[in-house]
Amino acid sequence: MEAIYPYAHIIHLVLAIIFLGYVFTDVFMISALKNRFNSETDKEINQTLGKKSFKIFPLVLLVIVLTGGMMMSKFINSNAGFFETNLQQLLVIKIALATIIALGVLFNLFNKFTGRKKPAFMENHFHKLVLVLGLGIVVLAKMMFTA
């Protein structure tokens, strides 16, 4: 694991930046376009962006989760313990926040594949929640190695 840790770390960081960058752009930029055009154009914009993001971001999140799991195993395991150090405690909080994001994405994918309508919260506020949780994860990641 020691040999691949630096590569997993770089992949994890780059994809996390891309993922949070997209969510930030959606919350602050793309949402500003909504209801600025006629309903047909607005729908076309949303469908175009949705098709691209649907193809890319579940895969990006999957790789983020996998590389995060690989890196986590260095700090939380049967030899190192689970909650003994500040680093481990902050890492468990990060994992909980990341799990909320992953479950939300899985829920949205489930709704898309089954043809169900997203609940209003997921439609209107999920990306805001992801942005807040993602920023929390970034802050906790920094605190892990300074606390």
URDAFEN-V178206 format. One record per residue. N is the residue number from 1. RES is the residue in one letter. OMEGA is omega in whole degrees, -180 to 180 (* if undefined). Layout:
N/RES/OMEGA  N/RES/OMEGA
//
This chain:
1/M/-179  2/E/-177  3/A/-177  4/I/-179  5/Y/-179  6/P/179  7/Y/177  8/A/-180  9/H/-180  10/I/179  11/I/-180  12/H/-178  13/L/-179  14/V/-180  15/L/176  16/A/177  17/I/179  18/I/-178  19/F/-180  20/L/176  21/G/177  22/Y/-179  23/V/177  24/F/179  25/T/179  26/D/-177  27/V/-172  28/F/-175  29/M/-175  30/I/179  31/S/177  32/A/179  33/L/-176  34/K/179  35/N/175  36/R/-177  37/F/175  38/N/-172  39/S/180  40/E/178  41/T/178  42/D/179  43/K/180  44/E/177  45/I/-179  46/N/180  47/Q/180  48/T/179  49/L/-179  50/G/179  51/K/-180  52/K/-176  53/S/179  54/F/179  55/K/-171  56/I/-164  57/F/172  58/P/178  59/L/177  60/V/-180  61/L/178  62/L/180  63/V/176  64/I/180  65/V/-180  66/L/179  67/T/176  68/G/177  69/G/178  70/M/-179  71/M/180  72/M/-177  73/S/177  74/K/-173  75/F/179  76/I/178  77/N/-175  78/S/179  79/N/-177  80/A/-177  81/G/-175  82/F/-177  83/F/-172  84/E/-175  85/T/176  86/N/179  87/L/-179  88/Q/180  89/Q/178  90/L/179  91/L/178  92/V/177  93/I/176  94/K/-180  95/I/179  96/A/179  97/L/179  98/A/178  99/T/177  100/I/179  101/I/-177  102/A/179  103/L/177  104/G/178  105/V/177  106/L/178  107/F/178  108/N/177  109/L/177  110/F/179  111/N/-179  112/K/-177  113/F/-180  114/T/178  115/G/179  116/R/177  117/K/177  118/K/172  119/P/-176  120/A/-180  121/F/-178  122/M/-180  123/E/-170  124/N/-171  125/H/-175  126/F/-179  127/H/175  128/K/177  129/L/179  130/V/180  131/L/179  132/V/179  133/L/179  134/G/177  135/L/175  136/G/178  137/I/179  138/V/180  139/V/179  140/L/179  141/A/178  142/K/-179  143/M/-178  144/M/-174  145/F/176  146/T/-177  147/A/*
//
